[in-house]
Amino acid sequence: MINLSNEIDQYFKINFKMQNKIENYLKRKLIEYKRYDKIFKKFKPKIYLYVDNGSRKSILNAAKKNNVKSIDIQHSNISIFNPIYTYQKLSKKIYSPDYIFIWGEHWKQKIFNNSNKITVGYPFFELNYRKYYSNENKENL
């Protein structure tokens, strides 16, 4: 890591201090985990509904510890290049949500974790598709 940090410093002519940044990030995640652990213990919710952008792992870990069911809502395209949905391909130690609400059956094969995948559709797309491509509105084509 020190070599990488030195290379970044030299290439960009900066003092990046990578180790400090990593330590600060991990400290913030630990504080976040402890905060949500306390919240889950106090309020005892049954579910935790969220949209994962890759920064929710400490909250998800606290939910798992407190037996809170977690539901992630698909919010973007999913592919093998999206690490949020391929973590478990890399490590079995990383938690995944209990459920993922997905836009359609097509997306089930794109998610490589142990979550239960539930198709709920994509209402925004469906409403606009019907609005602009229905038989009554052919003049919109």
Salt bridges, closest charged atoms under 4 A:
GLU32 OE1 - LYS29 NZ 3.27
ASP37 OD1 - LYS41 NZ 2.97
ASP37 OD2 - LYS65 NZ 3.20
ASP52 OD2 - LYS57 NZ 3.10
ASP98 OD1 - LYS64 NZ 2.89
GLU105 OE1 - LYS108 NZ 3.23
